[in-house]
Amino acid sequence: MSNAFKHDFSEKFSAGLSRIKKRKLPKLSAPSPRWYPVLGALAGFLFILLFIGGAGQDARARMTVPHEEWLNAVHPAVSTALRIRNEQLHSGDHAVAALQRLGFGKSESHRMVATANEKYQLKNVRAGQVFKRVDSDNGIDFYYNVDAEKRLHLHQQKGQTDWQAKIEPRKIYSRQRISSGTIEGSLFGAAERAGMDQRTTMNLVDIFAWDIDFARDMRSGDTFKVIYEERYDDNGKTLESNILAAQFVNQGKTYQAVRYEQADGKVSYFTPDGKSMRKAYLKAPVKFSRISSRFHLKRKHPILGYTRAHRGVDYAAPSGTPIHAIGDGYIAFKGWKGGYGRFILIRHNNRQHSTAYAHMRRYARGIKKGMHVKQGQIIGYVGMSGLATGPHLHFEFRSRGRAVNPLTVKHPPAKPVAKSELPRFLQQTAPLLGQLKQQQTGLVWS
């Protein structure tokens, strides 16, 4: 409000009071009630005028301060100015060049590499990895993640030229998740909808591979529930996932497995009553394939055209699909075998059983006659060598040299939990099995 307005208002207000005083008023101790509204309005307006004139500036200042400033205020004495820069290594890159791109001089970069070599040689860096520089009030820090569990840390104190190097642990985070789903088209599709990644889904398949042939036993309406732990590094990258307990309902039959570390430190999966999920042999040598031909003593050969026994099972799969040894044993034969094409025969540890794998595209690296192989080890890849109309694996199971139907062979389980530690097993696995019975899903960070 302008000073001219204030002056004009004051003169008019004084003149009004003079006129009131000149009038003859009744001899009363208080003004007439008819003047109460006029006097009240004038007094109120005068009060507002004086308040705005004296305090207006302060009121405007308070209104223009954003409330975020006082909500998030940090005292200047405890704040630390940080400047963080990352530099990703390129193909053919070396440490000195990457350090220079981070703003270090050439001689400074060489000193840093020399200091780091006492703890870790930066010449071992690879494309895709990251150098991190952090400038603060205390000096300069340089970080390089050696692996998932540790990192190289170089520090230069402010005002000094020397660097100190050390290897320090990285923070590992974990969370427990519970996922469940119903199979409508494929297991992978249902698992993805449930929030599981492919690695966890493959682990699920491996756990039940001794009881369920995922090539022929799967049905729409089958269900699964998985309790698993995911581990992350301090950059949020998933390191691994471990299934703690799982349930699979296949064609109305329920299978349950729980992870348990035995007294000798060996980790394996067992049924709720302590029996091993592991059997002497896997149900199938190829995962997620289709059976194109079953075991028949009389079958018309698709190439030769006449009827002869088909003493195995054909698993149709894309060329290059891995083939796994279904049990422990040694390679009794490896090479070309007539119509079988590239062929491997494994003699298993009990010396009564052997398995044959034919029509391979190629053998796995390092596979040689006479070498020992373990259950689940990749021994070759699906192809169509020999007499074959398309890529597939011809698989035979032989007992005492005689071919039997692989789909009907019953395999004994491995050793159960020792009786001496069965109470410990039941106590540790009870909470996980209880969670499998619950309906809700969720995750817990730790």
Phi, psi and omega in degrees: 000136186282157179293327179299318180294316180301316182297315180298318181295321182295319179296316180295322181293320180292320179296321179296320179294323179296318180295324180294320181294325183289337181287149178277117182254151176299149180280082179239158179281349182219156179297161178295142181303335182290345178266353181304312180298321182293313181295321179297317180295316180296318180295318179296318181295320179297321179296316179297319180300314181292323181294316180292317182297323184269332188237007184300317183298317181294322180296316180296323181296318181293325181290335183270357178276116179298139183291339178298330184293322180271341175287321186250022184297137176236131182293132183303332184290334183254000180279148178233119181285123180243141171229117186247131176228141177240144178225117180274139181280140181257170178298131182079005182285161173224166190299316184298317180297318180292322178295323177294324177292338176278357177104003177276145175290167184296312180295322178297319179297318179296321178296321179296316180298318180297319178293318182295328184300339177293333182248321181201134182275114183290354175291347181273003181293154183233159178301141180096340178281168191232136168263139181235130178242134178232117175261131180218182179295338183271346182142213183235136175240141177235135183232143173216125181282111180290314175205196185290341187250342183217161180218154174273135181230119174251138180226134175239116180293145180299132180087001179242166181248342182282154176246146173245137183241144174204156173258125182232153181288147174267153178282134178245129179248150179220155174214145177261131183237154175232119180235145178215156181194168177240132183279123177248313178245304181218158178296318182296321179295317179293321180294321179295318178296331179277356178094009180271144175273171185295327180298315179293323179296318178295324176297322177298317178298318182296324181295319184260011184295339180278341184248334184237127172269104185288359176273330187229344186269345185292143178221149172296136184101345173298148182233160177214155174215132187227130171252119184216158180249129176253138179244137183234151172271182184286358173258002180085008180277133179288126180268314181194168173222136180240125176282126181268323177202151182208153176226135179226124176255111184241116181054040176087351180260132184263129175242135178231144179219145179223140181279137182211132175265117183284171184299331180276004178090354181282131181257131179207179180246140184224161172286166181302336179263009173097005177278145183289138173288335183285133175247174180297329184221148173288159179287333182208147180274347181231130182273141174055050176241174181247135177283115181264340178206134183259181180287119178220138175280342177225112180214139178283122182290131185292340181253313183286332173088352180246167185274132174204166185293139173249098192268034178200195179235135178260125177255109178281127181205158179302147178302133181096357177295134182297144175248130184249141171294130185279350179202169178291146178172201178225154182284111179272333179208139174214122179157189180279134182224078175052232181293343177286344183068219178289126196223141174229136175241125179251125173267121186274166193297332179282354176065004176259335185246149172215155178230146183239141183229121188231167178068028182293148173284316176199165178271156175290151182298133176089353180287124181222156176297136178092346182280151178275142177234154179253158178303131180089351181292140179285125181248345181183191185222143183301138177207206179214039178288154183078210181273093181214141180267349180192168181294125177193166174251125170268120186239133178234144173242125184240133177245116185054038176086355182254129181289132176235166181290116182297335185280349182245000181286131176265128184249131179288148180283165175285183184297138178281181174297135181301143181302327182294334180245014178297319176301319178297318178300312182296322180292318183285327185268346183302315180299320180293317179295328176295322179293329178295333181280340181285155184268329187285158175242160179178190179212152180228125179272148174215000000 
